[in-house]
């Protein structure tokens, strides 16, 4: 376990996923959600296979001791992806990102309930504070989201995507106990590509050159982000790395301003400060608990016998 490395990988993955979300919002005006899901997953296989070939891990990616676990993770993940893309097609990037902040908090709770990870009272308190920050940040956006039926459905899709994302992250944590990172990422991308391809009969379009390039980019950076994300849960518990997905707020604010001329209201900034503070407190508390455990183990270990 290496908490700092896990956190760094999580932040990097979050940055790439925010860029991907912005591109999805752009291309979703003309390309249906199922086609975007296919492109995101199919083109993501290229950086993945290149990395596996370089590491000589193609065989490790195909081998699995838990095929049903991969199917479960793929099903949950595809639902999260499709719902997220459907939300981005209907509501602004800031709205979708803000609602998605519920996912890391749900992951902490699910990790405690389903994985039996030990979550101290202090971290539960941080989760509660973070939820309050999400409400503060979300409020000004949600007022506008319900002005039209399209916005209403977009907000509901984003909420459902957050719930499925939390479930997917918990399943990833389970898979890391027996599966390699290569197999987890490979099987997810393959299953998601097949699921997206299955929607070809429901309104796929021939993309323009610009749209095709955007779809390819979405898949490529999504694949790299997926590798980083999966690896992060190998180095630290879900309850530690999940709060750092809140860094997506910073990236979404920046990209929203640059690409869509979005200026967030003060409440969004205030809520963002609250959730980031809650995430930083979680990792600080985890470090303190680690120090305490190390000291307790050292105190309870009897001195070694003199060497003969």
C-alpha positions as CSV (number, residue, x, y, z in Angstrom):
1,X,0.0,0.0,0.0
2,X,1.2,3.5,-0.9
3,X,-1.4,6.1,-0.1
4,X,0.4,9.1,-1.7
5,X,0.9,7.2,-5.0
6,X,-2.7,6.1,-5.0
7,X,-3.8,9.7,-4.5
8,X,-1.5,11.0,-7.3
9,X,-2.9,8.4,-9.7
10,X,-6.5,9.4,-8.7
11,X,-5.9,13.1,-9.3
12,X,-4.3,12.4,-12.7
13,X,-7.1,10.2,-13.8
14,X,-9.6,12.8,-12.7
15,X,-7.9,15.4,-14.8
16,X,-8.1,13.3,-17.9
17,X,-11.7,12.3,-17.2
18,X,-12.7,16.0,-16.9
19,X,-11.1,16.7,-20.3
20,X,-12.9,13.7,-21.7
21,X,-16.3,15.0,-20.3
22,X,-15.8,18.4,-21.9
23,X,-15.1,16.7,-25.3
24,X,-18.2,14.5,-24.8
25,X,-20.3,17.5,-24.2
26,X,-19.1,19.1,-27.4
27,X,-19.6,16.0,-29.6
28,X,-22.9,14.9,-28.1
29,X,-24.7,17.6,-30.1
30,X,-24.5,15.4,-33.2
31,X,-23.4,11.9,-32.1
32,X,-25.7,9.6,-30.1
33,X,-24.7,8.4,-26.6
34,X,-24.3,4.7,-27.6
35,X,-21.8,5.7,-30.4
36,X,-19.8,7.8,-27.9
37,X,-19.7,4.9,-25.4
38,X,-18.4,2.6,-28.2
39,X,-15.8,5.2,-29.3
40,X,-14.7,5.9,-25.7
41,X,-14.2,2.2,-25.1
42,X,-12.9,0.9,-28.4
43,X,-10.3,3.6,-28.9
44,X,-9.2,3.2,-25.3
45,X,-8.0,-0.3,-26.1
46,X,-5.2,1.1,-28.2
47,X,-3.2,2.8,-25.4
48,X,-4.0,-0.1,-23.2
49,X,-2.8,-2.7,-25.6
50,X,0.3,-0.6,-26.3
51,X,1.1,-0.5,-22.6
52,X,0.5,-4.2,-22.2
53,X,2.7,-5.0,-25.1
54,X,5.5,-2.8,-23.8
55,X,5.2,-4.5,-20.4
56,X,4.8,-8.0,-22.0
57,X,1.5,-8.4,-20.1
58,X,-0.9,-9.4,-22.9
59,X,-1.2,-12.8,-21.4
60,X,-1.9,-11.4,-18.0
61,X,-4.7,-9.2,-19.4
62,X,-6.5,-12.2,-20.9
63,X,-6.1,-14.5,-17.9
64,X,-8.7,-14.1,-15.2
65,X,-9.8,-16.1,-12.1
66,X,-13.0,-14.2,-11.8
67,X,-14.9,-13.8,-15.1
68,X,-18.2,-13.1,-13.4
69,X,-16.6,-10.3,-11.4
70,X,-15.4,-8.7,-14.6
71,X,-18.9,-9.0,-16.1
72,X,-20.4,-7.4,-13.0
73,X,-17.8,-4.6,-13.1
74,X,-18.4,-4.1,-16.8
75,X,-22.2,-3.9,-16.5
76,X,-22.1,-1.4,-13.7
77,X,-19.4,0.6,-15.4
78,X,-21.2,0.8,-18.7
79,X,-24.3,1.9,-17.0
80,X,-22.3,4.7,-15.2
81,X,-20.7,5.7,-18.5
82,X,-23.8,5.8,-20.5
83,X,-25.8,7.7,-17.9
84,X,-22.9,10.2,-17.5
85,X,-22.7,10.8,-21.2
86,X,-26.5,11.2,-21.5
87,X,-26.3,13.8,-18.7
88,X,-23.5,15.7,-20.4
89,X,-25.7,15.9,-23.6
90,X,-28.4,17.6,-21.6
91,X,-26.9,19.8,-18.9
92,X,-23.7,21.9,-18.7
93,X,-20.4,20.5,-17.7
94,X,-20.5,22.3,-14.3
95,X,-23.9,20.7,-13.5
96,X,-22.8,17.2,-14.4
97,X,-19.5,17.5,-12.6
98,X,-21.2,18.9,-9.5
99,X,-23.7,16.1,-9.3
100,X,-21.0,13.6,-9.9
101,X,-19.3,14.7,-6.7
102,X,-21.7,12.4,-4.9
103,X,-19.9,9.4,-6.2
104,X,-16.7,9.5,-4.1
105,X,-18.8,10.0,-0.9
106,X,-21.0,7.0,-1.9
107,X,-17.8,5.0,-2.5
108,X,-16.5,5.7,1.0
109,X,-19.8,4.5,2.4
110,X,-20.0,1.4,0.2
111,X,-16.4,0.5,0.9
112,X,-17.3,0.5,4.6
113,X,-20.5,-1.5,4.2
114,X,-19.5,-4.0,1.5
115,X,-15.8,-4.3,1.7
116,X,-15.6,-4.0,5.5
117,X,-13.0,-1.3,5.2
118,X,-12.5,0.4,8.6
119,X,-13.7,4.0,8.4
120,X,-13.1,5.9,11.6
121,X,-15.6,8.4,13.1
122,X,-13.5,11.3,11.9
123,X,-13.7,10.2,8.3
124,X,-17.4,9.7,8.6
125,X,-17.6,13.2,9.9
126,X,-15.6,14.4,6.9
127,X,-18.0,12.6,4.5
128,X,-20.9,14.3,6.1
129,X,-19.2,17.7,5.8
130,X,-18.3,16.9,2.2
131,X,-22.0,16.0,1.4
132,X,-22.9,19.4,2.8
133,X,-20.4,21.0,0.5
134,X,-21.9,19.1,-2.5
135,X,-25.3,20.5,-1.6
136,X,-24.0,24.0,-1.4
137,X,-22.1,23.7,-4.7
138,X,-25.0,22.0,-6.5
139,X,-27.8,24.3,-5.4
140,X,-27.4,27.2,-7.8
141,X,-27.0,24.8,-10.8
142,X,-30.0,22.6,-9.9
143,X,-32.3,25.6,-9.8
144,X,-31.6,26.1,-13.6
145,X,-31.5,22.3,-14.3
146,X,-35.3,21.9,-13.7
147,X,-36.4,24.7,-16.0
148,X,-37.0,22.2,-18.9
149,X,-37.7,18.5,-19.0
150,X,-34.4,18.0,-20.8
151,X,-32.5,19.5,-17.9
152,X,-34.6,17.5,-15.5
153,X,-33.7,14.2,-17.1
154,X,-30.0,15.3,-17.4
155,X,-29.8,15.9,-13.7
156,X,-31.5,12.5,-12.9
157,X,-29.1,10.8,-15.3
158,X,-26.1,12.4,-13.5
159,X,-27.4,11.3,-10.1
160,X,-27.9,7.7,-11.3
161,X,-24.4,7.8,-12.9
162,X,-22.9,8.8,-9.6
163,X,-24.5,5.8,-7.8
164,X,-23.3,3.4,-10.5
165,X,-19.8,4.9,-10.4
166,X,-19.6,4.3,-6.7
167,X,-20.7,0.7,-7.2
168,X,-18.1,0.2,-10.0
169,X,-15.3,1.5,-7.8
170,X,-16.2,-0.9,-5.0
171,X,-16.2,-3.8,-7.5
172,X,-12.8,-2.7,-8.8
173,X,-11.5,-2.8,-5.3
174,X,-12.8,-6.4,-5.0
175,X,-11.2,-7.4,-8.3
176,X,-7.8,-6.1,-7.3
177,X,-7.7,-8.9,-4.7
178,X,-7.3,-11.6,-7.4
179,X,-7.0,-9.8,-10.7
180,X,-4.2,-7.8,-12.4
181,X,-4.6,-4.2,-13.3
182,X,-4.2,-5.3,-17.0
183,X,-7.1,-7.7,-16.9
184,X,-9.4,-5.3,-15.0
185,X,-8.9,-2.5,-17.5
186,X,-8.9,-4.8,-20.6
187,X,-12.1,-6.6,-19.8
188,X,-13.9,-3.4,-18.9
189,X,-12.9,-1.7,-22.1
190,X,-13.8,-4.7,-24.2
191,X,-17.2,-5.2,-22.5
192,X,-18.0,-1.5,-22.8
193,X,-17.1,-1.5,-26.5
194,X,-19.4,-4.4,-27.1
195,X,-22.2,-2.8,-25.2
196,X,-21.8,0.4,-27.2
197,X,-21.6,-1.5,-30.5
198,X,-24.9,-3.2,-29.6
199,X,-26.6,0.2,-29.9
200,X,-25.6,0.6,-33.6
201,X,-29.1,0.0,-34.7
202,X,-30.5,2.9,-32.7
203,X,-29.5,6.0,-34.6
204,X,-25.8,5.9,-35.1
205,X,-24.5,8.6,-37.5
206,X,-21.4,9.0,-39.7
207,X,-19.3,11.6,-37.9
208,X,-17.5,14.4,-39.6
209,X,-13.7,14.6,-39.7
210,X,-13.7,16.9,-36.6
211,X,-16.2,14.7,-34.8
212,X,-14.2,11.6,-35.6
213,X,-11.1,13.2,-34.2
214,X,-12.9,14.1,-31.0
215,X,-14.3,10.6,-30.6
216,X,-10.8,9.2,-31.0
217,X,-9.4,11.6,-28.5
218,X,-12.2,10.8,-26.0
219,X,-11.3,7.1,-26.3
220,X,-7.6,7.6,-26.0
221,X,-7.5,9.9,-22.9
222,X,-10.3,7.9,-21.4
223,X,-8.2,4.7,-21.7
224,X,-5.2,6.3,-20.1
225,X,-7.4,7.7,-17.3
226,X,-8.9,4.3,-16.7
227,X,-5.5,2.8,-16.3
228,X,-4.5,5.4,-13.8
229,X,-7.8,5.1,-11.9
230,X,-7.6,1.3,-11.6
231,X,-4.0,1.5,-10.5
232,X,-4.9,4.0,-7.8
233,X,-7.2,1.5,-6.0
234,X,-4.4,-1.0,-5.9
235,X,-2.2,1.3,-3.9
236,X,-4.7,2.7,-1.3
237,X,-8.1,1.8,0.1
238,X,-11.1,3.2,-1.7
239,X,-12.0,5.3,1.3
240,X,-8.7,7.1,1.1
241,X,-8.3,7.8,-2.6
242,X,-12.0,8.4,-3.5
243,X,-12.3,11.9,-1.9
244,X,-9.6,13.2,-4.2
245,X,-11.8,12.8,-7.2
246,X,-13.1,16.2,-5.9
247,X,-10.2,17.7,-7.8
248,X,-12.5,17.4,-10.8
249,X,-14.1,20.6,-9.6
250,X,-11.0,22.6,-10.2
251,X,-10.5,21.1,-13.7
252,X,-14.2,21.5,-14.6
253,X,-14.2,25.2,-13.5
254,X,-11.1,25.9,-15.6
255,X,-12.3,24.0,-18.7
256,X,-15.9,25.4,-18.3
257,X,-14.5,28.9,-18.4
258,X,-12.1,28.3,-21.3
259,X,-14.3,26.2,-23.5
260,X,-17.9,27.3,-22.6
261,X,-17.4,30.7,-21.0
262,X,-19.0,29.5,-17.8
263,X,-18.4,31.6,-14.7
264,X,-19.5,29.7,-11.5
265,X,-21.5,31.5,-8.8
266,X,-20.0,32.1,-5.4
267,X,-21.8,29.1,-3.8
268,X,-20.1,26.7,-6.2
269,X,-16.7,28.0,-5.1
270,X,-17.7,27.8,-1.5
271,X,-19.0,24.3,-1.8
272,X,-15.9,23.3,-3.7
273,X,-13.7,24.6,-0.9
274,X,-15.7,22.5,1.6
275,X,-15.4,19.2,-0.3
276,X,-11.7,19.7,-0.9
277,X,-11.2,20.5,2.7
278,X,-13.1,17.3,3.7
279,X,-10.9,15.3,1.3
280,X,-7.7,16.7,2.7
281,X,-8.9,16.0,6.2
282,X,-9.6,12.4,5.3
283,X,-6.0,11.8,4.1
284,X,-4.5,13.7,7.1
285,X,-6.5,11.5,9.5
286,X,-5.5,8.3,7.6
287,X,-1.9,9.3,7.9
288,X,-2.3,9.9,11.7
289,X,-3.9,6.5,12.1
290,X,-1.1,4.9,10.2
291,X,1.5,6.5,12.4
292,X,-0.5,5.4,15.5
293,X,-0.7,1.8,14.2
294,X,3.0,1.7,13.5
295,X,3.9,3.0,17.0
296,X,1.5,0.5,18.6
297,X,3.1,-2.4,16.7
298,X,6.6,-1.3,17.6
299,X,5.6,-1.0,21.3
300,X,4.0,-4.5,21.3
301,X,6.9,-6.2,19.6
302,X,9.3,-7.9,22.0
303,X,13.0,-7.1,21.6
304,X,14.9,-9.5,19.4
305,X,17.2,-12.0,21.0
306,X,20.9,-11.3,20.7
307,X,22.6,-12.8,17.7
308,X,24.6,-15.9,18.4
